């Protein structure tokens, strides 16, 4: 659970998750452009590092097709939050 909170704590990572929720299966280039549209200006390396944190938390899965890497959102880890702290 700790990795999920660390991943969600950063506004750039939350913006990446928003971009993937809008359109799954995006490349690093497309995700960087989505961040630029939101007024964020990270480098490609910074976006890659943010995606690594999201992948470690299980929120993003990467699939390769040829020389491209596509990133897909996985919300299953978020379902653990209400299981751990159910709303009465």
PyMOL Python script that loads the backbone (N, CA, C, O; Angstrom):
from pymol import cmd

cmd.read_pdbstr("""\
ATOM      1  N   UNK A   1       0.816  -1.202   0.000  1.00  0.00           N
ATOM      2  CA  UNK A   1       0.000   0.000   0.000  1.00  0.00           C
ATOM      3  C   UNK A   1       0.857   1.262   0.000  1.00  0.00           C
ATOM      4  O   UNK A   1       0.444   2.275  -0.563  1.00  0.00           O
ATOM      5  N   UNK A   2       2.018   1.229   0.605  1.00  0.00           N
ATOM      6  CA  UNK A   2       2.847   2.411   0.681  1.00  0.00           C
ATOM      7  C   UNK A   2       3.231   2.959  -0.681  1.00  0.00           C
ATOM      8  O   UNK A   2       3.270   4.175  -0.873  1.00  0.00           O
ATOM      9  N   UNK A   3       3.513   2.078  -1.623  1.00  0.00           N
ATOM     10  CA  UNK A   3       3.889   2.518  -2.958  1.00  0.00           C
ATOM     11  C   UNK A   3       2.755   3.271  -3.648  1.00  0.00           C
ATOM     12  O   UNK A   3       3.003   4.205  -4.411  1.00  0.00           O
ATOM     13  N   UNK A   4       1.527   2.874  -3.386  1.00  0.00           N
ATOM     14  CA  UNK A   4       0.375   3.548  -3.997  1.00  0.00           C
ATOM     15  C   UNK A   4       0.310   4.989  -3.513  1.00  0.00           C
ATOM     16  O   UNK A   4       0.117   5.906  -4.312  1.00  0.00           O
ATOM     17  N   UNK A   5       0.470   5.192  -2.218  1.00  0.00           N
ATOM     18  CA  UNK A   5       0.387   6.546  -1.670  1.00  0.00           C
ATOM     19  C   UNK A   5       1.539   7.408  -2.162  1.00  0.00           C
ATOM     20  O   UNK A   5       1.348   8.586  -2.466  1.00  0.00           O
ATOM     21  N   UNK A   6       2.715   6.838  -2.240  1.00  0.00           N
ATOM     22  CA  UNK A   6       3.867   7.577  -2.776  1.00  0.00           C
ATOM     23  C   UNK A   6       3.597   7.966  -4.228  1.00  0.00           C
ATOM     24  O   UNK A   6       3.884   9.090  -4.641  1.00  0.00           O
ATOM     25  N   UNK A   7       3.050   7.038  -4.989  1.00  0.00           N
ATOM     26  CA  UNK A   7       2.767   7.306  -6.395  1.00  0.00           C
ATOM     27  C   UNK A   7       1.712   8.399  -6.553  1.00  0.00           C
ATOM     28  O   UNK A   7       1.826   9.247  -7.439  1.00  0.00           O
ATOM     29  N   UNK A   8       0.702   8.384  -5.712  1.00  0.00           N
ATOM     30  CA  UNK A   8      -0.380   9.364  -5.814  1.00  0.00           C
ATOM     31  C   UNK A   8      -0.029  10.711  -5.207  1.00  0.00           C
ATOM     32  O   UNK A   8      -0.725  11.694  -5.459  1.00  0.00           O
ATOM     33  N   UNK A   9       1.026  10.780  -4.418  1.00  0.00           N
ATOM     34  CA  UNK A   9       1.371  12.012  -3.712  1.00  0.00           C
ATOM     35  C   UNK A   9       1.870  13.115  -4.645  1.00  0.00           C
ATOM     36  O   UNK A   9       1.798  14.295  -4.300  1.00  0.00           O
ATOM     37  N   UNK A  10       2.364  12.751  -5.800  1.00  0.00           N
ATOM     38  CA  UNK A  10       2.970  13.736  -6.694  1.00  0.00           C
ATOM     39  C   UNK A  10       1.960  14.226  -7.735  1.00  0.00           C
ATOM     40  O   UNK A  10       1.304  13.412  -8.385  1.00  0.00           O
ATOM     41  N   UNK A  11       1.827  15.548  -7.898  1.00  0.00           N
ATOM     42  CA  UNK A  11       0.846  16.066  -8.870  1.00  0.00           C
ATOM     43  C   UNK A  11       1.150  15.680 -10.318  1.00  0.00           C
ATOM     44  O   UNK A  11       0.225  15.514 -11.113  1.00  0.00           O
ATOM     45  N   UNK A  12       2.417  15.535 -10.672  1.00  0.00           N
ATOM     46  CA  UNK A  12       2.753  15.123 -12.038  1.00  0.00           C
ATOM     47  C   UNK A  12       2.300  13.692 -12.281  1.00  0.00           C
ATOM     48  O   UNK A  12       1.781  13.380 -13.354  1.00  0.00           O
ATOM     49  N   UNK A  13       2.489  12.823 -11.302  1.00  0.00           N
ATOM     50  CA  UNK A  13       2.039  11.428 -11.465  1.00  0.00           C
ATOM     51  C   UNK A  13       0.516  11.355 -11.523  1.00  0.00           C
ATOM     52  O   UNK A  13      -0.037  10.552 -12.275  1.00  0.00           O
ATOM     53  N   UNK A  14      -0.163  12.184 -10.737  1.00  0.00           N
ATOM     54  CA  UNK A  14      -1.634  12.204 -10.821  1.00  0.00           C
ATOM     55  C   UNK A  14      -2.076  12.680 -12.204  1.00  0.00           C
ATOM     56  O   UNK A  14      -3.057  12.171 -12.746  1.00  0.00           O
ATOM     57  N   UNK A  15      -1.367  13.645 -12.777  1.00  0.00           N
ATOM     58  CA  UNK A  15      -1.691  14.116 -14.124  1.00  0.00           C
ATOM     59  C   UNK A  15      -1.448  13.012 -15.157  1.00  0.00           C
ATOM     60  O   UNK A  15      -2.211  12.881 -16.114  1.00  0.00           O
ATOM     61  N   UNK A  16      -0.398  12.226 -14.968  1.00  0.00           N
ATOM     62  CA  UNK A  16      -0.153  11.096 -15.865  1.00  0.00           C
ATOM     63  C   UNK A  16      -1.290  10.083 -15.781  1.00  0.00           C
ATOM     64  O   UNK A  16      -1.739   9.562 -16.802  1.00  0.00           O
ATOM     65  N   UNK A  17      -1.755   9.804 -14.567  1.00  0.00           N
ATOM     66  CA  UNK A  17      -2.881   8.873 -14.399  1.00  0.00           C
ATOM     67  C   UNK A  17      -4.139   9.432 -15.057  1.00  0.00           C
ATOM     68  O   UNK A  17      -4.896   8.688 -15.679  1.00  0.00           O
ATOM     69  N   UNK A  18      -4.367  10.746 -14.924  1.00  0.00           N
ATOM     70  CA  UNK A  18      -5.516  11.371 -15.594  1.00  0.00           C
ATOM     71  C   UNK A  18      -5.412  11.213 -17.106  1.00  0.00           C
ATOM     72  O   UNK A  18      -6.403  10.916 -17.773  1.00  0.00           O
ATOM     73  N   UNK A  19      -4.209  11.411 -17.646  1.00  0.00           N
ATOM     74  CA  UNK A  19      -4.016  11.271 -19.093  1.00  0.00           C
ATOM     75  C   UNK A  19      -4.277   9.838 -19.540  1.00  0.00           C
ATOM     76  O   UNK A  19      -4.870   9.614 -20.595  1.00  0.00           O
ATOM     77  N   UNK A  20      -3.836   8.868 -18.741  1.00  0.00           N
ATOM     78  CA  UNK A  20      -4.066   7.462 -19.100  1.00  0.00           C
ATOM     79  C   UNK A  20      -5.530   7.077 -18.920  1.00  0.00           C
ATOM     80  O   UNK A  20      -6.038   6.223 -19.646  1.00  0.00           O
ATOM     81  N   UNK A  21      -6.213   7.697 -17.959  1.00  0.00           N
ATOM     82  CA  UNK A  21      -7.647   7.426 -17.788  1.00  0.00           C
ATOM     83  C   UNK A  21      -8.429   7.946 -18.996  1.00  0.00           C
ATOM     84  O   UNK A  21      -9.441   7.362 -19.383  1.00  0.00           O
ATOM     85  N   UNK A  22      -7.955   9.046 -19.588  1.00  0.00           N
ATOM     86  CA  UNK A  22      -8.620   9.618 -20.756  1.00  0.00           C
ATOM     87  C   UNK A  22      -8.368   8.787 -22.009  1.00  0.00           C
ATOM     88  O   UNK A  22      -9.247   8.659 -22.861  1.00  0.00           O
ATOM     89  N   UNK A  23      -7.164   8.222 -22.121  1.00  0.00           N
ATOM     90  CA  UNK A  23      -6.807   7.426 -23.303  1.00  0.00           C
ATOM     91  C   UNK A  23      -5.701   6.457 -22.910  1.00  0.00           C
ATOM     92  O   UNK A  23      -4.548   6.851 -22.732  1.00  0.00           O
ATOM     93  N   UNK A  24      -6.060   5.199 -22.779  1.00  0.00           N
ATOM     94  CA  UNK A  24      -5.101   4.160 -22.404  1.00  0.00           C
ATOM     95  C   UNK A  24      -4.144   3.874 -23.562  1.00  0.00           C
ATOM     96  O   UNK A  24      -4.422   4.215 -24.712  1.00  0.00           O
ATOM     97  N   UNK A  25      -3.020   3.247 -23.242  1.00  0.00           N
ATOM     98  CA  UNK A  25      -2.097   2.790 -24.274  1.00  0.00           C
ATOM     99  C   UNK A  25      -1.295   3.902 -24.925  1.00  0.00           C
ATOM    100  O   UNK A  25      -1.116   3.908 -26.143  1.00  0.00           O
ATOM    101  N   UNK A  26      -0.808   4.846 -24.124  1.00  0.00           N
ATOM    102  CA  UNK A  26      -0.056   5.966 -24.675  1.00  0.00           C
ATOM    103  C   UNK A  26       1.447   5.742 -24.545  1.00  0.00           C
ATOM    104  O   UNK A  26       1.916   5.053 -23.638  1.00  0.00           O
ATOM    105  N   UNK A  27       2.181   6.335 -25.465  1.00  0.00           N
ATOM    106  CA  UNK A  27       3.639   6.290 -25.427  1.00  0.00           C
ATOM    107  C   UNK A  27       4.158   7.397 -24.521  1.00  0.00           C
ATOM    108  O   UNK A  27       3.411   8.290 -24.120  1.00  0.00           O
ATOM    109  N   UNK A  28       5.434   7.326 -24.207  1.00  0.00           N
ATOM    110  CA  UNK A  28       6.083   8.359 -23.406  1.00  0.00           C
ATOM    111  C   UNK A  28       5.916   9.730 -24.061  1.00  0.00           C
ATOM    112  O   UNK A  28       5.623  10.713 -23.380  1.00  0.00           O
ATOM    113  N   UNK A  29       6.099   9.798 -25.366  1.00  0.00           N
ATOM    114  CA  UNK A  29       5.959  11.051 -26.096  1.00  0.00           C
ATOM    115  C   UNK A  29       4.551  11.626 -25.952  1.00  0.00           C
ATOM    116  O   UNK A  29       4.389  12.818 -25.692  1.00  0.00           O
ATOM    117  N   UNK A  30       3.543  10.785 -26.118  1.00  0.00           N
ATOM    118  CA  UNK A  30       2.151  11.237 -26.005  1.00  0.00           C
ATOM    119  C   UNK A  30       1.841  11.699 -24.582  1.00  0.00           C
ATOM    120  O   UNK A  30       1.141  12.691 -24.381  1.00  0.00           O
ATOM    121  N   UNK A  31       2.367  10.972 -23.600  1.00  0.00           N
ATOM    122  CA  UNK A  31       2.122  11.355 -22.212  1.00  0.00           C
ATOM    123  C   UNK A  31       2.814  12.674 -21.863  1.00  0.00           C
ATOM    124  O   UNK A  31       2.264  13.490 -21.123  1.00  0.00           O
ATOM    125  N   UNK A  32       4.011  12.879 -22.390  1.00  0.00           N
ATOM    126  CA  UNK A  32       4.698  14.153 -22.147  1.00  0.00           C
ATOM    127  C   UNK A  32       3.893  15.292 -22.763  1.00  0.00           C
ATOM    128  O   UNK A  32       3.763  16.353 -22.153  1.00  0.00           O
ATOM    129  N   UNK A  33       3.357  15.088 -23.954  1.00  0.00           N
ATOM    130  CA  UNK A  33       2.521  16.113 -24.585  1.00  0.00           C
ATOM    131  C   UNK A  33       1.259  16.383 -23.773  1.00  0.00           C
ATOM    132  O   UNK A  33       0.823  17.530 -23.671  1.00  0.00           O
ATOM    133  N   UNK A  34       0.673  15.341 -23.198  1.00  0.00           N
ATOM    134  CA  UNK A  34      -0.513  15.522 -22.358  1.00  0.00           C
ATOM    135  C   UNK A  34      -0.175  16.381 -21.138  1.00  0.00           C
ATOM    136  O   UNK A  34      -0.981  17.211 -20.717  1.00  0.00           O
ATOM    137  N   UNK A  35       1.016  16.179 -20.574  1.00  0.00           N
ATOM    138  CA  UNK A  35       1.436  16.992 -19.429  1.00  0.00           C
ATOM    139  C   UNK A  35       1.674  18.442 -19.850  1.00  0.00           C
ATOM    140  O   UNK A  35       1.338  19.369 -19.113  1.00  0.00           O
ATOM    141  N   UNK A  36       2.250  18.632 -21.026  1.00  0.00           N
ATOM    142  CA  UNK A  36       2.473  19.993 -21.533  1.00  0.00           C
ATOM    143  C   UNK A  36       1.145  20.726 -21.700  1.00  0.00           C
ATOM    144  O   UNK A  36       1.053  21.920 -21.412  1.00  0.00           O
ATOM    145  N   UNK A  37       0.114  20.013 -22.168  1.00  0.00           N
ATOM    146  CA  UNK A  37      -1.215  20.608 -22.326  1.00  0.00           C
ATOM    147  C   UNK A  37      -1.812  21.021 -20.983  1.00  0.00           C
ATOM    148  O   UNK A  37      -2.645  21.926 -20.924  1.00  0.00           O
ATOM    149  N   UNK A  38      -1.386  20.358 -19.901  1.00  0.00           N
ATOM    150  CA  UNK A  38      -1.871  20.685 -18.564  1.00  0.00           C
ATOM    151  C   UNK A  38      -0.995  21.748 -17.883  1.00  0.00           C
ATOM    152  O   UNK A  38      -1.187  22.060 -16.708  1.00  0.00           O
ATOM    153  N   UNK A  39      -0.049  22.289 -18.621  1.00  0.00           N
ATOM    154  CA  UNK A  39       0.793  23.342 -18.080  1.00  0.00           C
ATOM    155  C   UNK A  39       2.015  22.847 -17.327  1.00  0.00           C
ATOM    156  O   UNK A  39       2.722  23.644 -16.710  1.00  0.00           O
ATOM    157  N   UNK A  40       2.276  21.553 -17.366  1.00  0.00           N
ATOM    158  CA  UNK A  40       3.468  20.989 -16.735  1.00  0.00           C
ATOM    159  C   UNK A  40       4.562  20.866 -17.790  1.00  0.00           C
ATOM    160  O   UNK A  40       4.266  20.642 -18.964  1.00  0.00           O
ATOM    161  N   UNK A  41       5.809  21.009 -17.387  1.00  0.00           N
ATOM    162  CA  UNK A  41       6.900  20.991 -18.358  1.00  0.00           C
ATOM    163  C   UNK A  41       8.024  20.026 -17.959  1.00  0.00           C
ATOM    164  O   UNK A  41       9.178  20.442 -17.858  1.00  0.00           O
ATOM    165  N   UNK A  42       7.710  18.764 -17.734  1.00  0.00           N
ATOM    166  CA  UNK A  42       8.774  17.817 -17.372  1.00  0.00           C
ATOM    167  C   UNK A  42       9.575  17.382 -18.597  1.00  0.00           C
ATOM    168  O   UNK A  42       9.089  17.429 -19.727  1.00  0.00           O
ATOM    169  N   UNK A  43      10.801  16.961 -18.349  1.00  0.00           N
ATOM    170  CA  UNK A  43      11.627  16.391 -19.411  1.00  0.00           C
ATOM    171  C   UNK A  43      11.152  14.964 -19.695  1.00  0.00           C
ATOM    172  O   UNK A  43      10.384  14.393 -18.921  1.00  0.00           O
ATOM    173  N   UNK A  44      11.613  14.398 -20.803  1.00  0.00           N
ATOM    174  CA  UNK A  44      11.265  12.996 -21.094  1.00  0.00           C
ATOM    175  C   UNK A  44      11.795  12.083 -20.000  1.00  0.00           C
ATOM    176  O   UNK A  44      11.132  11.124 -19.606  1.00  0.00           O
ATOM    177  N   UNK A  45      12.995  12.385 -19.510  1.00  0.00           N
ATOM    178  CA  UNK A  45      13.573  11.569 -18.443  1.00  0.00           C
ATOM    179  C   UNK A  45      12.729  11.642 -17.175  1.00  0.00           C
ATOM    180  O   UNK A  45      12.531  10.627 -16.507  1.00  0.00           O
ATOM    181  N   UNK A  46      12.230  12.822 -16.837  1.00  0.00           N
ATOM    182  CA  UNK A  46      11.390  12.970 -15.646  1.00  0.00           C
ATOM    183  C   UNK A  46      10.086  12.192 -15.809  1.00  0.00           C
ATOM    184  O   UNK A  46       9.638  11.531 -14.872  1.00  0.00           O
ATOM    185  N   UNK A  47       9.476  12.266 -16.992  1.00  0.00           N
ATOM    186  CA  UNK A  47       8.245  11.513 -17.247  1.00  0.00           C
ATOM    187  C   UNK A  47       8.517  10.021 -17.111  1.00  0.00           C
ATOM    188  O   UNK A  47       7.719   9.295 -16.518  1.00  0.00           O
ATOM    189  N   UNK A  48       9.635   9.562 -17.653  1.00  0.00           N
ATOM    190  CA  UNK A  48      10.001   8.155 -17.562  1.00  0.00           C
ATOM    191  C   UNK A  48      10.164   7.723 -16.105  1.00  0.00           C
ATOM    192  O   UNK A  48       9.729   6.635 -15.728  1.00  0.00           O
ATOM    193  N   UNK A  49      10.784   8.562 -15.297  1.00  0.00           N
ATOM    194  CA  UNK A  49      10.968   8.236 -13.885  1.00  0.00           C
ATOM    195  C   UNK A  49       9.631   8.199 -13.153  1.00  0.00           C
ATOM    196  O   UNK A  49       9.412   7.332 -12.307  1.00  0.00           O
ATOM    197  N   UNK A  50       8.739   9.130 -13.470  1.00  0.00           N
ATOM    198  CA  UNK A  50       7.404   9.123 -12.860  1.00  0.00           C
ATOM    199  C   UNK A  50       6.646   7.852 -13.254  1.00  0.00           C
ATOM    200  O   UNK A  50       5.968   7.244 -12.425  1.00  0.00           O
ATOM    201  N   UNK A  51       6.766   7.458 -14.517  1.00  0.00           N
ATOM    202  CA  UNK A  51       6.104   6.235 -14.974  1.00  0.00           C
ATOM    203  C   UNK A  51       6.668   5.003 -14.270  1.00  0.00           C
ATOM    204  O   UNK A  51       5.929   4.060 -13.985  1.00  0.00           O
ATOM    205  N   UNK A  52       7.957   5.004 -13.991  1.00  0.00           N
ATOM    206  CA  UNK A  52       8.567   3.894 -13.244  1.00  0.00           C
ATOM    207  C   UNK A  52       7.956   3.768 -11.853  1.00  0.00           C
ATOM    208  O   UNK A  52       7.678   2.660 -11.397  1.00  0.00           O
ATOM    209  N   UNK A  53       7.746   4.893 -11.180  1.00  0.00           N
ATOM    210  CA  UNK A  53       7.132   4.876  -9.841  1.00  0.00           C
ATOM    211  C   UNK A  53       5.706   4.339  -9.927  1.00  0.00           C
ATOM    212  O   UNK A  53       5.286   3.539  -9.092  1.00  0.00           O
ATOM    213  N   UNK A  54       4.967   4.785 -10.942  1.00  0.00           N
ATOM    214  CA  UNK A  54       3.590   4.307 -11.121  1.00  0.00           C
ATOM    215  C   UNK A  54       3.558   2.817 -11.447  1.00  0.00           C
ATOM    216  O   UNK A  54       2.668   2.096 -10.997  1.00  0.00           O
ATOM    217  N   UNK A  55       4.527   2.363 -12.226  1.00  0.00           N
ATOM    218  CA  UNK A  55       4.604   0.935 -12.561  1.00  0.00           C
ATOM    219  C   UNK A  55       4.940   0.108 -11.319  1.00  0.00           C
ATOM    220  O   UNK A  55       4.359  -0.957 -11.111  1.00  0.00           O
ATOM    221  N   UNK A  56       5.868   0.585 -10.498  1.00  0.00           N
ATOM    222  CA  UNK A  56       6.228  -0.116  -9.259  1.00  0.00           C
ATOM    223  C   UNK A  56       5.034  -0.227  -8.320  1.00  0.00           C
ATOM    224  O   UNK A  56       4.904  -1.211  -7.592  1.00  0.00           O
ATOM    225  N   UNK A  57       4.160   0.780  -8.335  1.00  0.00           N
ATOM    226  CA  UNK A  57       2.963   0.767  -7.493  1.00  0.00           C
ATOM    227  C   UNK A  57       1.853  -0.096  -8.096  1.00  0.00           C
ATOM    228  O   UNK A  57       0.822  -0.315  -7.460  1.00  0.00           O
ATOM    229  N   UNK A  58       2.061  -0.583  -9.313  1.00  0.00           N
ATOM    230  CA  UNK A  58       1.058  -1.423  -9.964  1.00  0.00           C
ATOM    231  C   UNK A  58      -0.051  -0.636 -10.637  1.00  0.00           C
ATOM    232  O   UNK A  58      -1.048  -1.218 -11.064  1.00  0.00           O
ATOM    233  N   UNK A  59       0.107   0.684 -10.737  1.00  0.00           N
ATOM    234  CA  UNK A  59      -0.931   1.528 -11.331  1.00  0.00           C
ATOM    235  C   UNK A  59      -0.798   1.663 -12.844  1.00  0.00           C
ATOM    236  O   UNK A  59      -1.744   2.062 -13.524  1.00  0.00           O
ATOM    237  N   UNK A  60       0.374   1.331 -13.365  1.00  0.00           N
ATOM    238  CA  UNK A  60       0.626   1.399 -14.803  1.00  0.00           C
ATOM    239  C   UNK A  60       1.314   0.111 -15.233  1.00  0.00           C
ATOM    240  O   UNK A  60       2.218  -0.387 -14.561  1.00  0.00           O
ATOM    241  N   UNK A  61       0.870  -0.411 -16.357  1.00  0.00           N
ATOM    242  CA  UNK A  61       1.508  -1.582 -16.958  1.00  0.00           C
ATOM    243  C   UNK A  61       2.068  -1.163 -18.312  1.00  0.00           C
ATOM    244  O   UNK A  61       1.462  -0.367 -19.030  1.00  0.00           O
ATOM    245  N   UNK A  62       3.217  -1.702 -18.643  1.00  0.00           N
ATOM    246  CA  UNK A  62       3.895  -1.358 -19.894  1.00  0.00           C
ATOM    247  C   UNK A  62       3.873  -2.573 -20.815  1.00  0.00           C
ATOM    248  O   UNK A  62       4.128  -3.700 -20.391  1.00  0.00           O
ATOM    249  N   UNK A  63       3.569  -2.322 -22.060  1.00  0.00           N
ATOM    250  CA  UNK A  63       3.638  -3.375 -23.068  1.00  0.00           C
ATOM    251  C   UNK A  63       4.451  -2.851 -24.245  1.00  0.00           C
ATOM    252  O   UNK A  63       4.348  -1.687 -24.632  1.00  0.00           O
ATOM    253  N   UNK A  64       5.253  -3.737 -24.794  1.00  0.00           N
ATOM    254  CA  UNK A  64       6.107  -3.375 -25.930  1.00  0.00           C
ATOM    255  C   UNK A  64       5.488  -3.893 -27.222  1.00  0.00           C
ATOM    256  O   UNK A  64       4.976  -5.009 -27.300  1.00  0.00           O
ATOM    257  N   UNK A  65       5.558  -3.039 -28.218  1.00  0.00           N
ATOM    258  CA  UNK A  65       5.182  -3.425 -29.579  1.00  0.00           C
ATOM    259  C   UNK A  65       6.268  -2.870 -30.489  1.00  0.00           C
ATOM    260  O   UNK A  65       6.317  -1.670 -30.761  1.00  0.00           O
ATOM    261  N   UNK A  66       7.128  -3.753 -30.948  1.00  0.00           N
ATOM    262  CA  UNK A  66       8.263  -3.298 -31.743  1.00  0.00           C
ATOM    263  C   UNK A  66       9.189  -2.460 -30.879  1.00  0.00           C
ATOM    264  O   UNK A  66       9.613  -2.891 -29.808  1.00  0.00           O
ATOM    265  N   UNK A  67       9.494  -1.276 -31.344  1.00  0.00           N
ATOM    266  CA  UNK A  67      10.387  -0.419 -30.568  1.00  0.00           C
ATOM    267  C   UNK A  67       9.632   0.541 -29.652  1.00  0.00           C
ATOM    268  O   UNK A  67      10.247   1.373 -28.984  1.00  0.00           O
ATOM    269  N   UNK A  68       8.314   0.432 -29.619  1.00  0.00           N
ATOM    270  CA  UNK A  68       7.496   1.340 -28.811  1.00  0.00           C
ATOM    271  C   UNK A  68       7.051   0.684 -27.515  1.00  0.00           C
ATOM    272  O   UNK A  68       6.811  -0.522 -27.455  1.00  0.00           O
ATOM    273  N   UNK A  69       6.948   1.504 -26.482  1.00  0.00           N
ATOM    274  CA  UNK A  69       6.411   1.071 -25.198  1.00  0.00           C
ATOM    275  C   UNK A  69       5.093   1.810 -24.976  1.00  0.00           C
ATOM    276  O   UNK A  69       5.038   3.037 -25.058  1.00  0.00           O
ATOM    277  N   UNK A  70       4.041   1.058 -24.697  1.00  0.00           N
ATOM    278  CA  UNK A  70       2.730   1.643 -24.445  1.00  0.00           C
ATOM    279  C   UNK A  70       2.390   1.461 -22.972  1.00  0.00           C
ATOM    280  O   UNK A  70       2.648   0.410 -22.385  1.00  0.00           O
ATOM    281  N   UNK A  71       1.807   2.499 -22.387  1.00  0.00           N
ATOM    282  CA  UNK A  71       1.501   2.511 -20.962  1.00  0.00           C
ATOM    283  C   UNK A  71      -0.010   2.424 -20.784  1.00  0.00           C
ATOM    284  O   UNK A  71      -0.768   3.171 -21.404  1.00  0.00           O
ATOM    285  N   UNK A  72      -0.430   1.505 -19.932  1.00  0.00           N
ATOM    286  CA  UNK A  72      -1.849   1.286 -19.662  1.00  0.00           C
ATOM    287  C   UNK A  72      -2.123   1.474 -18.178  1.00  0.00           C
ATOM    288  O   UNK A  72      -1.333   1.062 -17.329  1.00  0.00           O
ATOM    289  N   UNK A  73      -3.246   2.097 -17.880  1.00  0.00           N
ATOM    290  CA  UNK A  73      -3.677   2.331 -16.509  1.00  0.00           C
ATOM    291  C   UNK A  73      -4.268   1.055 -15.920  1.00  0.00           C
ATOM    292  O   UNK A  73      -4.999   0.331 -16.597  1.00  0.00           O
ATOM    293  N   UNK A  74      -3.952   0.786 -14.666  1.00  0.00           N
ATOM    294  CA  UNK A  74      -4.532  -0.337 -13.929  1.00  0.00           C
ATOM    295  C   UNK A  74      -4.993   0.195 -12.576  1.00  0.00           C
ATOM    296  O   UNK A  74      -4.169   0.520 -11.721  1.00  0.00           O
ATOM    297  N   UNK A  75      -6.289   0.284 -12.383  1.00  0.00           N
ATOM    298  CA  UNK A  75      -6.837   0.850 -11.139  1.00  0.00           C
ATOM    299  C   UNK A  75      -7.054  -0.192 -10.049  1.00  0.00           C
ATOM    300  O   UNK A  75      -7.530   0.150  -8.966  1.00  0.00           O
ATOM    301  N   UNK A  76      -6.722  -1.438 -10.302  1.00  0.00           N
ATOM    302  CA  UNK A  76      -6.945  -2.477  -9.289  1.00  0.00           C
ATOM    303  C   UNK A  76      -6.285  -2.180  -7.952  1.00  0.00           C
ATOM    304  O   UNK A  76      -6.909  -2.420  -6.919  1.00  0.00           O
ATOM    305  N   UNK A  77      -5.052  -1.670  -7.912  1.00  0.00           N
ATOM    306  CA  UNK A  77      -4.454  -1.374  -6.603  1.00  0.00           C
ATOM    307  C   UNK A  77      -5.239  -0.329  -5.797  1.00  0.00           C
ATOM    308  O   UNK A  77      -5.189  -0.333  -4.567  1.00  0.00           O
ATOM    309  N   UNK A  78      -5.953   0.554  -6.479  1.00  0.00           N
ATOM    310  CA  UNK A  78      -6.740   1.570  -5.772  1.00  0.00           C
ATOM    311  C   UNK A  78      -7.921   0.961  -5.024  1.00  0.00           C
ATOM    312  O   UNK A  78      -8.418   1.549  -4.064  1.00  0.00           O
ATOM    313  N   UNK A  79      -8.363  -0.192  -5.450  1.00  0.00           N
ATOM    314  CA  UNK A  79      -9.492  -0.855  -4.791  1.00  0.00           C
ATOM    315  C   UNK A  79      -9.147  -1.322  -3.381  1.00  0.00           C
ATOM    316  O   UNK A  79     -10.039  -1.587  -2.575  1.00  0.00           O
ATOM    317  N   UNK A  80      -7.866  -1.420  -3.087  1.00  0.00           N
ATOM    318  CA  UNK A  80      -7.433  -1.830  -1.750  1.00  0.00           C
ATOM    319  C   UNK A  80      -7.704  -0.755  -0.705  1.00  0.00           C
ATOM    320  O   UNK A  80      -7.847  -1.068   0.477  1.00  0.00           O
ATOM    321  N   UNK A  81      -7.776   0.492  -1.116  1.00  0.00           N
ATOM    322  CA  UNK A  81      -7.969   1.586  -0.157  1.00  0.00           C
ATOM    323  C   UNK A  81      -9.296   1.446   0.585  1.00  0.00           C
ATOM    324  O   UNK A  81      -9.281   1.448   1.816  1.00  0.00           O
ATOM    325  N   UNK A  82     -10.444   1.325  -0.087  1.00  0.00           N
ATOM    326  CA  UNK A  82     -11.694   1.180   0.673  1.00  0.00           C
ATOM    327  C   UNK A  82     -11.815  -0.168   1.395  1.00  0.00           C
ATOM    328  O   UNK A  82     -12.559  -0.288   2.368  1.00  0.00           O
ATOM    329  N   UNK A  83     -11.085  -1.176   0.917  1.00  0.00           N
ATOM    330  CA  UNK A  83     -11.104  -2.464   1.643  1.00  0.00           C
ATOM    331  C   UNK A  83     -10.376  -2.320   2.978  1.00  0.00           C
ATOM    332  O   UNK A  83     -10.769  -2.899   3.990  1.00  0.00           O
ATOM    333  N   UNK A  84      -9.304  -1.531   2.945  1.00  0.00           N
ATOM    334  CA  UNK A  84      -8.539  -1.355   4.176  1.00  0.00           C
ATOM    335  C   UNK A  84      -9.259  -0.442   5.151  1.00  0.00           C
ATOM    336  O   UNK A  84      -9.261  -0.691   6.357  1.00  0.00           O
ATOM    337  N   UNK A  85      -9.867   0.607   4.636  1.00  0.00           N
ATOM    338  CA  UNK A  85     -10.590   1.562   5.484  1.00  0.00           C
ATOM    339  C   UNK A  85     -12.011   1.735   4.945  1.00  0.00           C
ATOM    340  O   UNK A  85     -12.308   2.727   4.279  1.00  0.00           O
ATOM    341  N   UNK A  86     -12.878   0.779   5.231  1.00  0.00           N
ATOM    342  CA  UNK A  86     -14.258   0.870   4.710  1.00  0.00           C
ATOM    343  C   UNK A  86     -14.988   2.074   5.314  1.00  0.00           C
ATOM    344  O   UNK A  86     -14.765   2.457   6.463  1.00  0.00           O
ATOM    345  N   UNK A  87     -15.849   2.639   4.512  1.00  0.00           N
ATOM    346  CA  UNK A  87     -16.680   3.763   4.964  1.00  0.00           C
ATOM    347  C   UNK A  87     -17.872   3.177   5.714  1.00  0.00           C
ATOM    348  O   UNK A  87     -18.591   2.331   5.182  1.00  0.00           O
ATOM    349  N   UNK A  88     -18.082   3.635   6.965  1.00  0.00           N
ATOM    350  CA  UNK A  88     -19.198   3.064   7.760  1.00  0.00           C
ATOM    351  C   UNK A  88     -20.561   3.452   7.203  1.00  0.00           C
ATOM    352  O   UNK A  88     -21.588   3.056   7.753  1.00  0.00           O
TER     353      UNK A  88
END
""", "prot")
cmd.dss("prot")
cmd.show_as("cartoon", "prot")
cmd.util.cbc("prot")
cmd.orient("prot")
